[in-house]
């Protein structure tokens, strides 16, 4: 009896110790990562963490699922699930000088209609966008930006980041969604590369790309080995729409979420400019990379009233700091051929450091760009990173030019197939007209066809397409649907990287071949609008493909359309119409479409089932704050009942669903144009929902 009682006491004591250590370590993590205040030495923390890990291994029944020991990874993810965002994750419009910033302020004042407003100014982190969802205070889901509408579920990987809490603090709401940035500190990046250098491994290029690549690794244990961090800067869903942005940041801090302290509430645009100037000077002393400042209208209600363009919120803007530049020497000029035949000149440079990366190449855009700057081989040139990503030559030091220097003559022949180049009238680039057999064009079209926004055959990629092309298995997209698994098995070739010259072996093992065949078969279910985009018709991007598909309903009607019919389609101009006609006029293109039809691809729109057609294509604006429905619910009801959501008021607007706090500028415009305004109850009545 005594032995049983002693055993019971030991278990109670162990359980209490586990709970005590768990709570203590969570508290230390909160102080260190959120409050930036270390309350314990690294050694002490590690020893306590090790003790907790040993106790949890011995008594797993007492372990907290959100224990600090679980932030070390271990889940293997074969593939990432795609998750729809609650609201779109949009990018921001950019400004680069004070005049553009003042223009933004003028637009804000006009849209708000003379009401008072404030801004928040925040650092723009150079990282990887993420959305975090908490349910009952626990981290439920972490989602990448993806295409802005949907992203990948990377929860297991994000849970390894110590600054991201698994459990919220304080009086949090039942459901919460926040957005922010995952990044890597500069010192951590340097340390990581030193370790890789010692191990004889390739070095990572820069902190931002390393963070982005890390978060998509399939083994969370590997993610945990890389020192990622994060800041959160936007409350997407909270249940309190009246919370201004500044107040929402304060709430986020109370919940234990990592919010960067370098944020200011500004009464005027001059206050914003002071903040920008301060951090333009101080940014190099930060432990992490920033590339600018984000400015947001503070009032949530004013944000809702101002709305969005198709790409950006109208109530926010990013100010980009002046890009750093470096000097180098132009060693040579080479030429690359794209899938549309466009020939792009590339500058090969003496290696230099720019924003933490080694730069050896830069785009020269086209022949006119070379001529305008009079760029010559041997010149000393100044290089910047466009948008902090793509290196570009911005200036030439002609004062030190050699006396025998000669102007650059753009190549006359295709560097890949030696066909004479053409420059169509009005076109900025030279093109190779050999569209059927110029290797980069053929491979480029196939790579576009299998891309994520087209057929989404993720088991194929540039390297494998290169091998299939060189081996004669694939010469056009339709050939993918005739691949024979037995013939592919064991296929291998060494592929060279165009940018670095590095070589790698691409081999087709049993699992690889199985994934390719299954991916190709699955692509037969891709809807018509994405198949049309995948064909790679010049000027027919994702949006245009969707418009054409839904207008003509099937490929045969589109092929039969003449210039006038195409040009009459909303937002389809003469350039696109001519390009579509030119594409379908080629017998080889029509033959390939016939082969794709035989393979079973979708060449007809599958009509979406509507709840009703009561709205009959009416163009409707939603404005204000509502009680019966959320704005997103109203917009969905409009689409489900055959209406069209539009963001701005015009003569073509059929009516406006008006809530509380409709902006005075919008109201004045509606009254001036005589556009009908109805309440949400009246709208619900139209749909028979009352």
Secondary structure, DSSP 8 states (H G I E B T S, - for coil): -HHHHHHHHHHHHHHHHHHHHHHHHHHHHIIIIIS----S-HHHHHHHHHHHHHHHHH-GGG--TT-GGGTT---B-SS--EEE-SS---B--EE-SHHHHHHHHHHHHHHHTT----EEEEEEE-SEEEEEEEETTEEEEEEE-TTSSEEEB-HHHHTT-TTS-SB--SS--SEEEEEEEEEE-HHHHHHHHHHHHHTT------HHHHHHHHHT-SBHHHHHTS-EEEEEEEEEE-S-TT--HHHHHHHHHHTT----S-EEEESSHHHHHHHHHHHHHHGGGSSS-EEEEEEEES-HHHHHHH-B-SSBBTTEEEEE----EEEEEEEEEEEEE-TT-BEEEEEEEEEEEETTEEEEEEE--SHHHHHHHT--TT-EEEEEEETTTEEEEEEEEGGG--TT-------SB-TTT--BEE--TT-SS-EE--TTT-HHHHHHHHHHHTSTTTT--TT--HHHHHHHHHTTS-SSGGGGGG--HHHHTT-EEEEE-TTT--EEEEE--HHHHHHHHHHHHHGGGS-HHHHHHHTT-TT--HHHHHHHHHHH-BHHHHHH--HHHHHTSTT--HHHHHHHHHHHHSHHHHHHHHHHHHHT---B------S--TTTT-EEEEESB-SSS-HHHHHHHHHHTT-EE-SS--TT--EEEE-BT--HHHHHHHHHHT-EEEEHHHHHHHTT--
